[in-house]
């Protein structure tokens, strides 16, 4: 009830805000809008830059999947004991696959490879 009276009194009052108060309110609103627009533009630019960098990384990783071994192939022998207790060894050939990505980043993986000729 008291709030309703205060609101009615403010609405029926003949004196208004001064010019300084009105200009100050407009200035604060304009500064707030400018800061909000700046933040939105910055966020958009950062998101765009990150998206293009991530796309380049995905492309480099994709190229790595289809790359051929670079350099030499290494043979790894692991001795194993069979059911009869005899030791046997088998060689596994490992190749290094490398691709240069964006910004000088090098992507590499090791995978089973064919026996070198």
C-alpha positions, -999 to +999 in steps of 0.1 A: +000+000+000+028+024+009+047+016-024+015+023-044+012+057-027+049+065-034+045+055-071+013+076-074+030+106-058+060+102-083+036+100-113+015+130-103+045+152-093+050+183-114+088+185-110+109+162-131+145+152-134+170+178-141+188+181-174+221+169-158+204+138-144+189+129-177+222+135-196+240+114-170+215+085-174+219+087-213+257+087-209+257+057-187+234+038-211+256+047-241+288+036-223+272+003-213+261-003-249+295+005-263+312-019-238+287-046-245+293-043-283+331-043-278+329-075-258+306-092-283+330-083-312+361-095-292+344-128-284+334-133-321+370-126-333+385-150-307+360-178-316+367-174-353+405-175-347+402-206-325+379-223-351+403-219-379+433-231-358+413-261-347+404-269-383+441-268-393+449-292-365+422-316-375+434-314-411+470-322-400+458-352-379+438-364-409+469-362-431+488-382-405+463-411-408+471-414-446+509-406-443+536-430-453+564-439-429+591-414-429+627-424-421+636-459-411+615-488-398+626-503-365+623-540-357+611-549-322+616-585-310+597-598-280+605-632-266+575-653-257+571-687-241+546-710-258+525-738-241+554-763-242+578-739-225+599-732-255+610-697-262+601-681-295+607-646-309+588-627-335+597-594-350+573-566-352+582-537-375+574-502-363+574-472-386+573-435-377+547-414-394+552-376-394+532-346-407+539-309-403+509-291-390+500-254-385+524-230-367+553-254-370+537-281-349+548-316-359+524-345-355+538-380-353+526-415-345+542-450-344+524-478-361+530-514-372+547-514-406+558-537-433+592-554-432+617-530-448+632-541-481 
